[in-house]
Amino acid sequence: MVTGFTEYNVSPSKYEFLNLPSLAIVFGGITASVFISYPFGKVIKAFRESIRLFSQTDIDDELLQQDIDNILDWQKMIRADRVRAVATLSEEYSNTFEGYLFSIIDTNYSNEELRELGEINIQETYSRQIQINQIMVSMGKTAPVFGMLGTLFGLIVILSGFNELESLLAGLAAALMTTLYGILIGNFLFTPMSKKMNNIASMRFFREKMILEGVLLIQEHNSSLQIYDKLKAHMHRDSQQF
């Protein structure tokens, strides 16, 4: 593809800024780089996360307020019938962080053990997500590099193989397209995506910490008013970091 900028470009002539071989060079180089640098499974997961990125619900004050309301509802249920409420909530929130906490409560762990296990789960989930996000960061950094690399190879081939001025100029323009694509893809696609994924991971970390605090307050037999006030203070204090 590097040697065939003009010969194999099948994009319509009216789209003068569209060059399929140049795009293939940049995306091919990025893909090869991340598959060499990271485990196959994590790269595939990063691609899946990027596809779902813009369909994810933002974690905002409205969602956090809903979490506080849910925690107050859990407190009422547990106060009325602890055994049945914990079993019901554990099943209702299965495969979620909330369900994990209720499954711990159901096995009669102490509050200290509940806090320890909950914080370990939060930290491990956050660490795994950050590792996935690093793949997107790497793609954003390497895109301009492969753009320049494709341009250099293209220029070498063009200058050594073309004799006609018209073909030379057409090939030169196509070669420079690779640098343009590398800069655009790196700085306007993968880098912003990685930043958004990091922000989502940070907000999810904070949300799960707040839910853990709420469940611990329930375990400590705090009143509804105490739980509400403490969680609201926790939310306003920590949300300023984001």
N, C-alpha and C positions, 0 to 999 in steps of 0.2 A: 504493500500500500504506500509505503514511503516513496518508492520509486515510480509510482503511477499516479501522481497527483492529477495530472490533466488527462491522462489516457483513460482512467477508470472512473472519473467523476461523473456519475449518472444523474446528478441533481439538475433540475430545470435551469436553463440559463437566466431566467428572470430573477431567480433567487441568488444574487451574486455573492451573498455572504453565507451561503450554504455549501459546504464542501464535505461530502460524506467520508472520503478517505482521511481527511484531517480529523474529523470527529472520531473515526475508528482508531486513529493513532493515539489520541489523548485518552479515550476511555479504555482502550486495550492496554495501554501502559499503566494506567491507574489500577485496573483490575489485576494485571499480572503482579504489580508491586505489592498490593495488599494480600493476595493469596500466598505470596512468598513470605511475607512478613508476619502474618497472623494465621492461626489455625483455621481450617476450612469452615468448620461449624460456626465460628464467631463471625467470619466474613459474611456468610449467608444470613446470619441473624441480624447483622448490621444493615444489610440490604432490606430485610423485612421491616426492621424498625424504621428505616427511612421512608418506606412506602406508606406505613401507617402514621407517619409523623404528623401530618396535617389533619388527620381524622381524629386525633386524640383530644379529649376534653381538657381544656385548660383548668388548672387548679387555682381557683380564685377565691376571694372572700366569701362568695355565695356558696361555693362547694364546701368550704371549711365550716361555714355556719350550719350547713346541712349535716355535716359530720358531728358537730356539737349537739344538734337536736337528736340525732340518732343515739349518741352516747347517753343523753338524758332518758331516752326511751328504754335503752338497755338497762339503765339503773332501776327504772320502775319495774321492769320485767323480773330482774334478778331479785329485787326486794320482795316481790310478790311470791315467787317460787323459784328459788335459785337453781335447783337441780334441773328442772324442766326447761327453764330459760336458757341456761348455758348449753344444754344439748340442742335446743331449737336453734339458737344463734350460731352454734358451731356448724350445724348442717346448712342453715340459710346462707352463711357467708363462706361456704367451703371454697377452697382454692383462692382465697384472698388473705391479706394480712390480718384482717379482723377475725376471720375463721381460725387462723393459726393461733391467735391469742386465746380465743375461747376454747380451743382444743387443749391448750396448756392448762387453763383454769379447770377444765373438765377432769384432768388427771391429778388435781389437787397439789400442784406445785405451790410453793410459798410465793409471796409478793416479790421477794428479792430474786428468786429464780425466774419469775415471770418477767421482771424488768431485764434481767441479764439475757434471757433467751430472746426476748423481743428486740433488744438493742443489737444483739448479734445478727438476727434476721434482717433488720433494717440496714445495718452496715454492709452485710454481705450482698444484699440486693443492690444497694447503691454502688458498691465496688464493681460488681459484674456489669452494671449499666455503664459506668464510666469507662470500663475496658472496651465495651462495644462502641462507645462514643469516640474513643481514641482512633478507631479505624476511620471514622468520618473525618477526623482532624487530619489524619495522615493523607487521606485522599485529597483534601483541600490543599495541603502543602505540596503534594507531588504533581498535581495537575499542571501548574505553570512550567514545572521542570520538563515534563513530557511534551508540553507544547513547544518549548525551545528545542528539545532534542529532535522532535519531528521536523521542525523548521530547518535545523542544521543539516540533517540527512537529506531533506528535500533540496536544499540549496546546493549541496555537494553534487547530487545526481543531476540537477538541472544545469548547473554551470559546466559540468563535464560532458553532458550529452546533447544539449540543444545547440543548434547552429542558427536557426531562424530567430530574428528579434521578436516577432509576434508570439511565437511559442515560448520563448524565454520569459517574456513579461507575464504571460498567462500562468506559466509554471511558478514564477516568483511570487505572484499574488496568492496562488493557492498554497504555497509553502508558508507564507506569512500568516495565512489563516490559522495554521496550527497553533502558533503562539497566541493569537487572539482567543481561540477556543480554550486553550489552557488557562489563560488569565480569567476568562469569564466563568468557566466551569469551577475553577478553584475558589475564586473570591465571591462569586454570586450564587453558588449552588452548595458545594460541600461545606465550606466554612460557615455560612449562616445556618445550615442544617445541623452541624455539630454543636454550634452555640445553643440552638433551640433545644436539642436533645439534652445537653448539659443542664439547661434551665429546668426542663421537665423533670429530670432526675433529682435535682436539688429540691424542687417543690414537692415531689413525691416523698423524699426523705423527711422533709419537715412535716408533711401531712401524717405520715405513719408515726412519727414521734409524738404528735399531738394525740393521735388515737391511742397510742400506748399509754400516755399520761392519763387519758380519760378512763381507760379500763383499770388502771392502777388506783385511780381515785374511787372508782366503784368498789374495788376490792377492799379499800380502806374504810368503806362505809361512810363516805362523805355524803352530805345532803345534796339535793339537786342544785340549790343555790350556790353552794360551795364549788361544786363541779363546774357549773356554768361560769362563775366569776374567774376561777383559776384557768380554765381553758381559753376564755376570752383574753385574759392577760397574757397567756402563753402565745396565743395567735398573734396579737398585736406586737408583742416584743420580738418574736422570731421572724415574722413576715417582713419586718423592716430590713432584714438582711438581704432580701430578694427584690 
